[in-house]
Amino acid sequence: MKRKLIAAVGVAALTATVAACGDDGSSGGGGGSADSITVWLMSGSAPDAWVEEVNTAFEAEHDVEVNVEIQQWEGIQDRLTTALSEDGTVDVLELGNTQTIGYANTGGLADLSEMADQPWAENMLESAQVDDTLYAVPWYGANRVVIYDRSIWEDAGAEVPTTRDEWVEALALIEENTEAEPIYLPGQSYYVMGGFIADEGGSFAAEDGDSWAGALNTPEAEAGMDFYGELQEFSDSPTDNDEAEPQQSVDVVPNGEIASWIGLQWEANNAIAAIEEAGGEADFGYFPVPGESADELGHVFLGGSNLAVAERAGDQELARAWLELATSQEYAQKYVDAAAGGVVPNRTDVTAEPEPGSFAEAMVASADVGFLPPLTPGWANVEVEPNPIKEMMTEALNGEDYGSIAEEADAEITDRINRE
């Protein structure tokens, strides 16, 4: 997956703590051996103290050294492809949850089926297995929530919504009673739109026998796009930009009177820092994306990471042992606690207890209705620019005939998703 898409789902920056344990290089070190293993973790994924505690326990039990190398998301696909094709370059590695199936299908990941009986979160487990074979284990999840300016909403007389209709009503009150932009919603925030499609029971693409086919030219996708358009009418954003260009958290929100926006925790943190650096004070509240009724929240893209063992690891046995320890109930709970509740737990026997009113509280509330894009290696081809889903969204927002543009987008999706 491309760098900006990874950034958009927040896989690289879920916690306020920046990991700095081990080398900060962009390429792997010596790989595993009888007296050491190499673990690749992505920048921002793991608090230092947690990494140190896991490694201290592992080294004491196995009398080996753990070399943790912090990787940057930019360029990671090329480095992973190289590392997984060579002997002993890396033993344990972190993968974005939409990347895992692609590397499993290349033969680069070891079969971890012996770990399948752990109480993994079901909505995360799907991204870690191929044809019921486990090639990675879930590590953490994260999703977007609605971030709102409390003072603007109070001035407008708007209340936190529990349904889509209430959400639209609140935005209308803000538009009528304040000078603020009710919601900043880029024209091409397609994972947000994908959640609305999932609310209707649809998806970006669907399995068609042994292949896949685009599924935008359907009543479900059209309804999801229609609701996206209803929200986007309250935004001043152009219809042809996305949440990363310009970056909404630092380039848009701190520089305008924005009543609300949809983002990830690292984006909320960045916006707060930018506002405070400019001499202002952020007064953010958070709520889950509402659903069509108060009984169920709206679907949200569940980003996150998995942990895997390289098929050509220097020492698979030690690598598996480290992975089992790091994702055990004890250390999974410690990981969630170290992240201050800012991640969705990977196991059902781990609990997140975020502070009331926090971003994490709103995020965790939505975890059970998280959705993933089509889990097939060809999905990466769909996301290559120009992304046909983004282009279709802009055309739809500009008033083009939905059936025609969706049919065209589906043809492109179908072609790309079935490529080797």
Secondary structure, 3 states (H helix, E strand, C coil): CCHHHHHHHCCCCCCCCCCCCCECCCCCCCCCECCEEEEEEECCCCCHHHHHHHHHHHHHHHCCEEEEEEECCCCHHHHHHHHHCCCCCCCEEEEECCCHHHHHHCCCECCCHHHCCCCECHHHHHHHEECCEECCEEEEEECCEEEEEHHHHHHHCCCCCCEHHHHHHHHHHHHHHCCCECCECCCCCHHHHHHHHHHCCCCCEEEECCEEEECCCCHHHHHHHHHHHHHHCCCCCCCCCECEECEHHHHHHHHCCECEEEECHHHHHHHHHHHHHCCCCCCEEEECCCECECCECCCEECEEEEEEEECCCCCHHHHHHHHHHHCCHHHHHHHHHHCCCCCECCECCCCCCCCCCCHHHHHHHHHHHEECCCCCCCHHHHHCCCCHHHHHHHHHHCCCCHHHHHHHHHHHHHHHHCCC
